[in-house]
Amino acid sequence: MASTRVLCLFNGRAAGWSKALARTGCRNVCSSPSRLQSMSAWVIDQYGSSAVLRHTDEISIPTINFAHEVMIKVSAASLNPLDLNMRGGYGAALLNLRRDPLSVMNSFSEFPLILGRDLSGVVVDCGSGVTHFAPGDEVWAAIPPWKQGSLAEYVTLTEYEVSYKPKSLSHIEAASIPYVANTALSALVNAGGLCRETSSNKRVLITGASGGVGTFSIQLLKAWGAHVTVTCSQNAEGLVRGLGADEVVDYTAGDVAEQLERMERFDVILDNVGGDTEEWAMGLLKPWSGAKYVTLVSPLLLNTDSMGLLDGTLHAGLTLHNKAFQNITSSGVFYRWAFYAPDGPTLDEVSRLADAGKILPVVEAQFPFTQVPQAFHKLEQGHARGKTVVKVAEDDECIEATESEREVQETAQQY
Ligand SMILES: NC(=O)c1ccc[n+]([C@@H]2O[C@H](COP(=O)([O-])OP(=O)(O)OC[C@H]3O[C@@H](n4cnc5c(N)ncnc54)[C@H](OP(=O)(O)O)[C@@H]3O)[C@@H](O)[C@H]2O)c1
């Protein structure tokens, strides 16, 4: 595991200015670079391979339009398989409906599109209804897939999607966590029925445990006291054991189902691999005892892309219903699909676990903002061991970017 720790001198200064602003009652003063019209970002103007990634300094700054929005200067972002998929057009039909229901027939209205679902950064501006955050607060967030992403200098989100970044993590480290954390919690809690109070006597199997979701899920489940078995390649065994995995099955060393069948049955399976996994995994669950199979690899968005919104949703719904019905009636196990759900309050709990040293960031690689195509290339190679992070703001840029805050503070002190 290669974890990075970066000193961003700005952090302390920003916190100080934030307090000064709060003291002077300037909570809602626009401390963002409001005089600037455009920002730097990596965008795509069409779907395709890495050749479609384009850097520009001329993307409109996402200003605050609603009372509960906060504008964040991005310090670091991370990449996920979803970014690769969205670059190729995955989910476009459903996401465009969510982006703008009225212009769903207007092809290409989503461009220029900014990818990147995770961020760690600093609040620079707040809408008049924001109650939890102030300019200068260090925050992290997972960004809903229909919103503009974090491969940009600024992102605007609602305050409910944002959480205070763990104090013990650098921005680079923090950016590696929100998306996989929100995904894992959605899968394990909402679909898998697990929580801190009920996990201690549970046996959980995680397939594909060496990637982003898996490395987070192992740590969360161990923090909750579950017994965790994982599947991964042989060369990832040290990583997953280091994160707490109790039993490790090397899927490259023969029939993985056969190896797992020799073990005690599981209460919950979190499937990060998909494909034919569910064909053999259902039989590994304890029958007639409320056990659950939860997969993160569902055909919903592929269906809506290929069949259209209505047919695709109906087809996916029917598939889910049939599989769920068949499994509950034949062996009493629940079959479920899970999806990532951006959620600030959930990240608050993760932040506490990170500050308590129970969740460690697993940063496999980091790239400067100038090398976003190389970061995508890394992701495309597969075999992730944790996360790939992009450092969006250089340290001295952090400082530069807050010159406007200093001006606001100085102005405020005159009154
Ligand atoms: N539904 C949702 O909202 C949602 C949200 C997040 C993620 N996902 C999906 O969930 C999956 C996992 O996400 P992630 O971010 O963790 O992906 P990732 O970071 O790319 O990790 C995948 C891991 O699985 C390992 N792997 C590949 N084939 C395997 C196999 N047959 N058995 C065991 N391990 C295997 C890979 O390493 P090796 O190839 O070296 O073994 C890699 O470490 C992806 O398909 C992603 O698209 C869905």
PDBQT file of the ligand as one rigid body, heavy atoms in Angstrom, charges set to zero:
ROOT
HETATM    1  N1  LIG A 501     -23.559   0.244  -8.394  1.00  0.00    +0.000 N 
HETATM    2  C1  LIG A 501     -22.811   1.249  -7.977  1.00  0.00    +0.000 C 
HETATM    3  O1  LIG A 501     -23.319   2.338  -7.627  1.00  0.00    +0.000 OA
HETATM    4  C2  LIG A 501     -21.336   1.054  -7.882  1.00  0.00    +0.000 A 
HETATM    5  C3  LIG A 501     -20.558   1.918  -7.105  1.00  0.00    +0.000 A 
HETATM    6  C4  LIG A 501     -19.185   1.668  -6.995  1.00  0.00    +0.000 A 
HETATM    7  C5  LIG A 501     -18.633   0.602  -7.684  1.00  0.00    +0.000 A 
HETATM    8  N2  LIG A 501     -19.414  -0.184  -8.465  1.00  0.00    +0.000 N 
HETATM    9  C6  LIG A 501     -18.843  -1.317  -9.193  1.00  0.00    +0.000 C 
HETATM   10  O2  LIG A 501     -18.305  -2.196  -8.214  1.00  0.00    +0.000 OA
HETATM   11  C7  LIG A 501     -17.137  -2.805  -8.723  1.00  0.00    +0.000 C 
HETATM   12  C8  LIG A 501     -15.979  -2.584  -7.740  1.00  0.00    +0.000 C 
HETATM   13  O3  LIG A 501     -15.692  -1.193  -7.675  1.00  0.00    +0.000 OA
HETATM   14  P1  LIG A 501     -14.235  -0.722  -7.223  1.00  0.00    +0.000 P 
HETATM   15  O4  LIG A 501     -14.245   0.735  -7.228  1.00  0.00    +0.000 OA
HETATM   16  O5  LIG A 501     -13.837  -1.423  -6.004  1.00  0.00    +0.000 OA
HETATM   17  O6  LIG A 501     -13.376  -1.290  -8.455  1.00  0.00    +0.000 OA
HETATM   18  P2  LIG A 501     -11.775  -1.392  -8.576  1.00  0.00    +0.000 P 
HETATM   19  O7  LIG A 501     -11.167  -0.382  -7.686  1.00  0.00    +0.000 OA
HETATM   20  O8  LIG A 501     -11.468  -1.389 -10.013  1.00  0.00    +0.000 OA
HETATM   21  O9  LIG A 501     -11.436  -2.833  -7.941  1.00  0.00    +0.000 OA
HETATM   22  C9  LIG A 501     -11.795  -4.039  -8.511  1.00  0.00    +0.000 C 
HETATM   23  C10 LIG A 501     -10.878  -5.085  -7.869  1.00  0.00    +0.000 C 
HETATM   24  O10 LIG A 501     -11.344  -6.395  -8.160  1.00  0.00    +0.000 OA
HETATM   25  C11 LIG A 501     -10.205  -7.244  -8.427  1.00  0.00    +0.000 C 
HETATM   26  N3  LIG A 501     -10.737  -8.333  -9.233  1.00  0.00    +0.000 N 
HETATM   27  C12 LIG A 501     -10.961  -8.379 -10.564  1.00  0.00    +0.000 A 
HETATM   28  N4  LIG A 501     -11.523  -9.532 -10.909  1.00  0.00    +0.000 NA
HETATM   29  C13 LIG A 501     -11.677 -10.251  -9.769  1.00  0.00    +0.000 A 
HETATM   30  C14 LIG A 501     -12.216 -11.535  -9.491  1.00  0.00    +0.000 A 
HETATM   31  N5  LIG A 501     -12.727 -12.323 -10.444  1.00  0.00    +0.000 N 
HETATM   32  N6  LIG A 501     -12.218 -11.955  -8.214  1.00  0.00    +0.000 NA
HETATM   33  C15 LIG A 501     -11.715 -11.172  -7.213  1.00  0.00    +0.000 A 
HETATM   34  N7  LIG A 501     -11.184  -9.951  -7.428  1.00  0.00    +0.000 NA
HETATM   35  C16 LIG A 501     -11.174  -9.501  -8.703  1.00  0.00    +0.000 A 
HETATM   36  C17 LIG A 501      -9.236  -6.314  -9.130  1.00  0.00    +0.000 C 
HETATM   37  O11 LIG A 501      -7.868  -6.716  -8.997  1.00  0.00    +0.000 OA
HETATM   38  P3  LIG A 501      -7.218  -7.895  -9.886  1.00  0.00    +0.000 P 
HETATM   39  O12 LIG A 501      -7.787  -7.770 -11.279  1.00  0.00    +0.000 OA
HETATM   40  O13 LIG A 501      -5.744  -7.655  -9.859  1.00  0.00    +0.000 OA
HETATM   41  O14 LIG A 501      -7.603  -9.175  -9.203  1.00  0.00    +0.000 OA
HETATM   42  C18 LIG A 501      -9.438  -5.009  -8.371  1.00  0.00    +0.000 C 
HETATM   43  O15 LIG A 501      -8.577  -4.924  -7.261  1.00  0.00    +0.000 OA
HETATM   44  C19 LIG A 501     -16.874  -2.201 -10.103  1.00  0.00    +0.000 C 
HETATM   45  O16 LIG A 501     -17.434  -3.050 -11.075  1.00  0.00    +0.000 OA
HETATM   46  C20 LIG A 501     -17.680  -0.907 -10.069  1.00  0.00    +0.000 C 
HETATM   47  O17 LIG A 501     -18.086  -0.509 -11.346  1.00  0.00    +0.000 OA
HETATM   48  C21 LIG A 501     -20.746   0.021  -8.586  1.00  0.00    +0.000 A 
ENDROOT
TORSDOF 0
